[in-house]
Amino acid sequence: MSKTINIDARICPICRGLASHKTFPYDINFDDVKYSYVACSVCKSSYITPFPDKSSLGKIFSKDNYHNIHYSHSNLGRYNQSIKLIESFDKSTNKRVLDFGCGSGDFLLVLKHHGYSPVGVEVDPSTVLLDQAVAPVITPNDLFYGKKWGDSTFDVIYMNDVLVHLPSPIELMTNLNKLLSKTGIVVIEGPLENNNSLVYFISFFWGYLKRLLNNKPINLPPTHFIRLNACNQLMLFTQSFPKYKILLWDVYDTGWPYVNGGILKRIVANIAISMSGRSFFGSIYGNRFRIVLSK
């Protein structure tokens, strides 16, 4: 039997507010704990409660449960837009890039190919498929407190699909501020899981309908700890980088996950993509963001 947790068990990691109600159609069972997504009564962001303990975190992001499922070297072309984004704004000569949350190391290979000197960061470097001779991969503890890396600075700090996995995203980004060179840039990409989009509306409708018919938790590792919309996400950045300039803020839609589904789902995905980045009733539609900031 999973342990049921009161929704007030954890305060909001974005603004420190209290939870008001459950916001995701399903609870999630993992490692004998029932997790729920709740809405913050102040900033309206969604976050998981309870937060997984150290033992569960190790299992959630183990090589078998996470990296082997979500990462492979099969399609380096998916990083074309990311490398173009960095090249458009990075004017440094040293070209030192910190890829925080480098996954299997695919983007480190792409950076190396484009003349950059990358360093990867992963909680467990052994999960990285990359040969360490190509680029060093270190732990967050090594990065912030290690003798070799503690005083390092980087021309580019890059994160892709990382913030949703963090217990304290503002604290982390505040620490990363200290590692950015005076003329450096921060490039971050990620999902907007609570943002308005056609796929979001339809998937939530079906999710709640299924919950009414069969209210059983999902048995999966809870890998995403926060679920934000565009306003929540931008607020997170202005809090974390209050004195930085926003060089680019872009909201767009990929149609995921319907883009990989059957005919009807692909039709919905294509309509969602056609609405990408457009404003309807004061809200920008899209399921992903990218932002570039500078000091």
Secondary structure per residue as TSV (DSSP state, phi and psi in degrees):
chain	resnum	aa	ss	phi	psi
A	1	M	-	360.0	134.8
A	2	S	-	-80.6	148.8
A	3	K	B	-81.0	129.7
A	4	T	-	-87.8	131.8
A	5	I	-	-111.8	134.6
A	6	N	-	-63.5	141.3
A	7	I	G	-66.9	-16.2
A	8	D	G	-87.1	10.1
A	9	A	G	-70.7	-16.7
A	10	R	S	-143.2	136.7
A	11	I	-	-84.9	161.8
A	12	C	-	-65.3	129.0
A	13	P	T	-75.5	-8.3
A	14	I	T	-92.7	-48.5
A	15	C	T	-126.1	0.0
A	16	R	-	72.0	17.0
A	17	G	-	-78.1	176.9
A	18	L	-	-101.1	154.2
A	19	A	E	-73.9	146.3
A	20	S	E	-109.9	-37.5
A	21	H	E	-166.1	164.4
A	22	K	E	-70.0	145.0
A	23	T	-	-127.3	-9.6
A	24	F	S	-109.6	142.4
A	25	P	S	-57.5	-30.3
A	26	Y	-	-124.0	150.0
A	27	D	-	-83.4	163.7
A	28	I	E	-125.1	128.9
A	29	N	E	-99.5	128.9
A	30	F	E	-158.4	132.2
A	31	D	T	55.8	41.5
A	32	D	T	64.9	24.7
A	33	V	E	-129.1	138.9
A	34	K	E	-96.9	122.8
A	35	Y	E	-106.8	145.2
A	36	S	E	-128.9	152.7
A	37	Y	E	-99.6	128.6
A	38	V	E	-123.5	156.3
A	39	A	E	-96.5	136.0
A	40	C	E	-73.2	134.7
A	41	S	T	-73.6	-14.7
A	42	V	T	-100.1	-61.8
A	43	C	T	-96.4	-6.2
A	44	K	-	70.3	7.9
A	45	S	-	-73.3	163.1
A	46	S	E	-113.3	144.2
A	47	Y	E	-150.2	161.1
A	48	I	E	-86.1	143.9
A	49	T	E	-141.8	135.1
A	50	P	S	-74.2	170.0
A	51	F	-	-81.9	135.7
A	52	P	-	-57.4	141.0
A	53	D	-	-77.0	177.0
A	54	K	H	-59.2	-39.9
A	55	S	H	-64.7	-45.4
A	56	S	H	-67.4	-36.9
A	57	L	H	-59.1	-41.9
A	58	G	H	-61.0	-37.0
A	59	K	H	-75.9	-38.9
A	60	I	H	-60.3	-44.0
A	61	F	T	-105.7	26.3
A	62	S	S	-68.1	162.0
A	63	K	I	-59.0	-40.9
A	64	D	I	-72.0	-40.3
A	65	N	I	-82.4	-21.9
A	66	Y	I	-128.5	-65.8
A	67	H	I	-64.1	-41.4
A	68	N	H	-68.2	-22.5
A	69	I	H	-88.7	-41.8
A	70	H	H	-101.8	-11.6
A	71	Y	-	-129.6	142.9
A	72	S	-	-160.1	169.7
A	73	H	S	-90.7	20.1
A	74	S	S	-75.9	-27.3
A	75	N	-	-143.2	80.2
A	76	L	G	-71.3	-16.6
A	77	G	G	-64.2	-19.3
A	78	R	G	-67.1	-11.8
A	79	Y	G	-95.7	6.7
A	80	N	H	-58.1	-45.9
A	81	Q	H	-66.4	-35.6
A	82	S	H	-67.5	-42.8
A	83	I	H	-68.7	-36.1
A	84	K	H	-64.6	-36.9
A	85	L	H	-62.3	-46.5
A	86	I	H	-65.1	-45.3
A	87	E	H	-64.1	-27.9
A	88	S	H	-71.0	-28.7
A	89	F	H	-115.0	-19.0
A	90	D	-	-83.9	118.6
A	91	K	-	-113.1	17.1
A	92	S	-	-77.2	163.4
A	93	T	S	-100.8	-30.5
A	94	N	S	-75.8	-31.9
A	95	K	-	56.2	43.4
A	96	R	E	-88.6	122.1
A	97	V	E	-120.0	131.9
A	98	L	E	-103.6	114.4
A	99	D	E	-98.1	95.0
A	100	F	E	-84.0	116.6
A	101	G	T	84.0	57.9
A	102	C	-	-79.4	-2.0
A	103	G	T	60.3	-128.0
A	104	S	T	-80.2	-8.1
A	105	G	S	96.0	7.4
A	106	D	H	-57.4	-46.1
A	107	F	H	-70.1	-25.8
A	108	L	H	-62.2	-40.0
A	109	L	H	-63.0	-42.9
A	110	V	H	-64.1	-44.4
A	111	L	H	-59.9	-44.6
A	112	K	H	-59.9	-42.2
A	113	H	H	-63.6	-29.9
A	114	H	T	-94.7	15.6
A	115	G	T	88.3	12.0
A	116	Y	-	-92.2	160.9
A	117	S	E	-109.2	91.5
A	118	P	E	-91.1	153.3
A	119	V	E	-130.3	129.9
A	120	G	E	-101.0	151.3
A	121	V	E	-127.4	126.1
A	122	E	-	-143.3	147.1
A	123	V	S	-60.4	-41.9
A	124	D	S	-123.4	94.3
A	125	P	G	-57.2	-21.0
A	126	S	G	-67.7	-17.8
A	127	T	G	-79.9	-13.6
A	128	V	-	-76.0	127.9
A	129	L	-	-79.6	-13.0
A	130	L	S	-70.9	142.0
A	131	D	-	-68.7	126.5
A	132	Q	T	-62.7	-14.9
A	133	A	T	-71.9	-22.8
A	134	V	T	-76.2	-45.0
A	135	A	S	-158.7	142.2
A	136	P	-	-69.1	141.7
A	137	V	E	-125.0	122.5
A	138	I	E	-125.3	170.5
A	139	T	-	-89.5	161.0
A	140	P	H	-57.1	-36.0
A	141	N	H	-64.2	-41.6
A	142	D	H	-62.5	-40.1
A	143	L	H	-63.8	-46.7
A	144	F	H	-88.2	-26.4
A	145	Y	H	-125.5	-9.0
A	146	G	-	-71.1	147.5
A	147	K	T	-62.7	-35.7
A	148	K	T	-77.0	-34.6
A	149	W	T	-110.2	-13.9
A	150	G	T	-58.8	-31.2
A	151	D	T	-104.9	14.4
A	152	S	-	-77.0	153.2
A	153	T	-	-129.0	153.6
A	154	F	E	-128.7	148.8
A	155	D	E	-80.4	-28.2
A	156	V	E	-136.8	129.7
A	157	I	E	-110.7	121.0
A	158	Y	E	-121.3	137.3
A	159	M	E	-138.3	131.7
A	160	N	E	-128.7	117.0
A	161	D	S	55.7	43.3
A	162	V	-	-109.1	-40.8
A	163	L	G	-58.9	-32.7
A	164	V	G	-68.7	-14.0
A	165	H	G	-99.4	3.2
A	166	L	-	-99.3	140.6
A	167	P	S	-72.9	-34.5
A	168	S	-	-137.8	78.5
A	169	P	H	-62.2	-37.3
A	170	I	H	-65.8	-41.9
A	171	E	H	-61.9	-43.2
A	172	L	H	-63.2	-48.2
A	173	M	H	-67.1	-30.2
A	174	T	H	-64.1	-40.3
A	175	N	H	-68.3	-35.2
A	176	L	H	-67.7	-26.2
A	177	N	H	-52.3	-37.7
A	178	K	T	-70.7	-17.0
A	179	L	T	-98.7	-1.0
A	180	L	E	-91.2	133.9
A	181	S	E	-65.5	165.5
A	182	K	E	-61.5	-29.5
A	183	T	E	-109.2	16.1
A	184	G	E	-78.6	170.1
A	185	I	E	-128.5	154.0
A	186	V	E	-112.8	125.7
A	187	V	E	-121.2	120.4
A	188	I	E	-131.8	134.8
A	189	E	E	-128.9	151.0
A	190	G	E	178.3	178.6
A	191	P	E	-83.3	154.6
A	192	L	-	-119.3	81.7
A	193	E	T	-73.7	-18.9
A	194	N	T	-108.1	11.7
A	195	N	S	-83.9	154.1
A	196	N	-	-64.6	127.5
A	197	S	-	-164.0	157.9
A	198	L	H	-62.2	-42.3
A	199	V	H	-62.8	-41.0
A	200	Y	H	-60.0	-47.8
A	201	F	H	-61.4	-47.5
A	202	I	H	-68.7	-43.3
A	203	S	H	-65.3	-35.4
A	204	F	H	-71.2	-37.4
A	205	F	H	-59.6	-50.0
A	206	W	H	-66.5	-34.3
A	207	G	H	-62.6	-46.4
A	208	Y	H	-69.9	-33.9
A	209	L	H	-64.7	-45.0
A	210	K	H	-62.9	-35.3
A	211	R	H	-65.7	-38.1
A	212	L	H	-64.5	-36.5
A	213	L	H	-82.9	-31.3
A	214	N	-	-153.0	87.2
A	215	N	-	-84.6	68.7
A	216	K	-	-115.0	140.9
A	217	P	-	-65.0	156.4
A	218	I	E	-85.0	136.1
A	219	N	E	-98.5	83.5
A	220	L	S	-145.3	156.6
A	221	P	-	-67.1	130.6
A	222	P	-	-81.6	85.7
A	223	T	-	-80.9	-23.2
A	224	H	-	-102.6	122.5
A	225	F	-	-98.5	-18.9
A	226	I	E	-132.6	150.7
A	227	R	E	-132.2	113.9
A	228	L	-	-121.0	159.0
A	229	N	-	-102.8	-178.5
A	230	A	H	-62.4	-39.6
A	231	C	H	-66.0	-45.6
A	232	N	H	-57.8	-45.7
A	233	Q	H	-64.8	-44.5
A	234	L	H	-65.8	-37.2
A	235	M	H	-62.0	-38.9
A	236	L	H	-59.6	-41.5
A	237	F	H	-71.8	-39.1
A	238	T	H	-68.5	-27.9
A	239	Q	H	-75.5	-37.7
A	240	S	H	-80.1	-33.7
A	241	F	S	-126.8	64.3
A	242	P	T	-62.9	-26.2
A	243	K	T	-104.9	6.3
A	244	Y	-	-86.7	154.1
A	245	K	E	-90.2	137.8
A	246	I	E	-90.5	107.7
A	247	L	E	-83.2	-28.3
A	248	L	E	-153.2	134.5
A	249	W	E	-137.1	114.5
A	250	D	E	-132.4	127.9
A	251	V	E	-114.5	130.1
A	252	Y	E	-148.3	174.6
A	253	D	-	-127.5	138.0
A	254	T	-	-108.6	-7.7
A	255	G	-	77.8	3.2
A	256	W	T	-69.0	143.8
A	257	P	T	-91.3	0.4
A	258	Y	G	-65.8	-22.4
A	259	V	G	-62.5	-20.6
A	260	N	G	-103.4	11.6
A	261	G	S	-96.4	-156.6
A	262	G	-	-75.8	-171.3
A	263	I	H	-59.4	-49.8
A	264	L	H	-63.5	-40.9
A	265	K	H	-66.4	-37.7
A	266	R	H	-67.7	-33.9
A	267	I	H	-63.6	-46.1
A	268	V	H	-60.0	-42.9
A	269	A	H	-61.5	-43.2
A	270	N	H	-66.9	-36.3
A	271	I	H	-65.4	-42.2
A	272	A	H	-60.5	-41.9
A	273	I	H	-63.8	-38.1
A	274	S	H	-66.6	-23.5
A	275	M	T	-90.5	0.4
A	276	S	T	-55.0	125.9
A	277	G	T	76.3	-0.4
A	278	R	-	-86.1	151.3
A	279	S	E	-99.3	126.5
A	280	F	E	-127.6	120.6
A	281	F	T	54.1	39.1
A	282	G	T	83.1	5.0
A	283	S	E	-122.1	131.9
A	284	I	E	-82.8	127.8
A	285	Y	-	-87.4	137.5
A	286	G	-	159.9	156.6
A	287	N	S	-112.2	5.5
A	288	R	E	-144.6	162.7
A	289	F	E	-136.5	161.6
A	290	R	E	-144.2	141.3
A	291	I	E	-140.1	143.9
A	292	V	E	-126.4	127.8
A	293	L	E	-126.4	154.0
A	294	S	E	-140.1	158.6
A	295	K	-	-69.7	360.0
